[in-house]
Amino acid sequence: MEIEDDRVLQISGQKNVEKEDKNDTWHWVERSSGQFMMRFRLLENVKIDQVKASMKIGVITDTVPKVEVKKPDVKAIDIVELNINCEAPLHRHNAKPPWILYDAEAMAHQP
């Protein structure tokens, strides 16, 4: 197992097995071999220096820890209700900007 410079984890291996059986009249040999290779691109938040691997009963287990990302602090903001009565025009064309909040009771009495 190795990690390349461009954050690629490569796992490769080879298996060679030879079985032999013989007696007085015959001699039998069976050979098998095989190779494998897998490549995975690692994320940016991986701790490359802490990657580990283990094998048990022919199964490879890789441990790839990630950098813990600090969650941003969340601050609750109180919402204050404003009672604003805006009767005078604020700019040309007698239009009122949409971000002004109006007092509903005061608006009900306007012509």
Residue pairs with C-beta under 8 A, 6 or more apart in sequence:
1 9
1 10
1 11
1 12
1 53
1 60
1 62
2 9
2 10
3 9
3 10
3 42
3 48
3 51
4 10
6 41
7 41
7 42
7 43
7 44
7 46
7 48
8 39
8 40
8 41
8 42
9 39
9 40
9 41
9 42
9 51
9 62
9 64
10 37
10 38
10 39
11 36
11 37
11 38
11 39
11 40
11 53
11 60
11 62
12 35
12 36
12 37
12 38
13 35
13 36
13 60
14 33
14 34
14 35
14 36
15 32
15 33
15 34
15 35
16 31
16 32
16 33
17 30
17 31
17 32
17 33
18 29
18 30
18 31
19 29
19 30
19 31
20 27
20 28
20 29
20 30
21 27
21 28
21 29
22 28
42 48
42 64
43 66
45 66
45 67
45 69
46 64
46 65
46 66
46 67
47 65
47 66
47 67
50 65
51 62
51 63
51 64
51 65
52 62
52 63
53 60
53 61
53 62
53 63
54 60
54 61
54 63
55 61
82 101
83 103
83 106
84 100
84 101
84 102
84 103
85 102
85 103
85 106
85 107
86 96
86 100
86 102
87 110
89 95
89 96
90 96
90 97
90 100
91 97
